Amino acid sequence: MNGTDPRKRATGRRVVLWRHGQTAWNLERRFQGTTDIELTEDGVAQARRAARLLASLKPDAIISSDLQRAAATASELAEITVLDISYDAALRETYAGVWQGLTHEEIVAQYGEQYAAWKRGEPVRRGGGELESEVADRAAPVVLHHAEKLPENGTLVVVSHGGTIRTTIGRLLGLESHHWESLGGLSNCCWSVVGEGARGWRLLEHNAGTLPEPVLGDDD
């Protein structure tokens, strides 16, 4: 299900899903989850640079996770565009229980079987936390709700977190959850773009750090 009625004419709406800037825990490869970690100085600089690019898309609306690393990233774009930000806890990163605060190496060492099962695409409550499908259940409807309010050919910027963005894209594209990992991750302050087409939402850009370009010669 991708939230689009195929009987309706496509409106050309576009959703830019933008990951927050760098944090100290990103550098340490610690699983942040819902832990509220601030941006580093480099993270703020990343957000400012990316905001200048994204502002040229003339977005119609900005929504953001309420965690400070996302909110601070969103504020850089809001300052340029003079748009209000709609904050929503449903856009937070995956809650991962006891994994939160652990480094990648510590997770593999202490929860190796659970980690391997997750990487195989099995439904796993990492650290006793949320399933990826539950993250999509809370985040994707928020994105769709705001996208439906866009004007024709309008653009929504969603400022969120790597895992939440991946699961939301997977849900919008109608992919089975065990395929979501194949989308790959997002670098800090990079973004992905989905656009509304005749058969629903389609992925236009993934892990981009430059402005989206039109696809020329698609399917030929």
Residue, then its C-alpha position, 0 to 999 in steps of 0.5 A: m500500500n503506498g497511500t495513493d489512489p491509482r484512479k486519481r491523476a498524479t499531482g507531481r508532488r515530491v517528498v525530500l527525506w533529509r537525514h540530520g547532520q553529524t553527531a558525536w555518536n555518529l562518529e563513534r558508531r554508536f546506535q542513537g535510536t531515540t537518544d537525544i544527541e545534539l549536532t557537532e559543529d561539523g553537523v551544523a555546517q553540513a546542515r547549513r550547506a545542505a539547506r542552501l541547496l534544498a532551499s532552491l527547490k522552493p519547498d512548500a512545507i517542512i516537517s521534522s522529528d522532534l529530536q534535537r539533531a533533526a530539529a536543529t538540521a530543519s531549523e537551518l532550512a526554515e531560516i532560509t525559506v521562512l517556513d514554519i516547521s511541524y514537529d512530530a515524535a512519529l518521525r523519531e528514529t527507531y527505538a532500540g532498547v538496550w542497543q542504544g548507546l552501544t557501538h557497532e562492535e559492541i552490538v555485534a559482540q553482545y547480540g550477534e545472533q539478533y544482529a545477523a537475523w536483522k541483517r537477513g531481513e527478519p522481523v527483529r526487535r533490536g535491543g527489545g525495541e521497535l520492529e521496522s514495520e512499526v516504525a513505518d506504521r508511525a512515520a509513513p502516515v505522517v509523511l503522507h498526511h503532509a504530502e496530501k496537503l501540498p499543492e500540485n507539483g509541491t515539495l515537502v521536506v521531511v527531516s528525520h533519521g536514517g532508519t526511519i527514512r529507509t522504512t518510510i521509503g520502503r512503505l511508500l514504495g510498497l516494498e515488502s519489509h524484508h527488502w527495505e535494507s536493500l535501499g541502503g543507508l543515508s550519509n549525514c545530511c544527505w537526502s532521498v527523494v520520492g515523487e508521485g507518478a501515475r502508479g504511485w510513489r517512485l524513488l527519484e534520488h537516494n543518498a543524494g548530496t546535490l540537487p535532484e536532476p531530471v531523469l532523461g531517457d527513463d525506461d528506454 
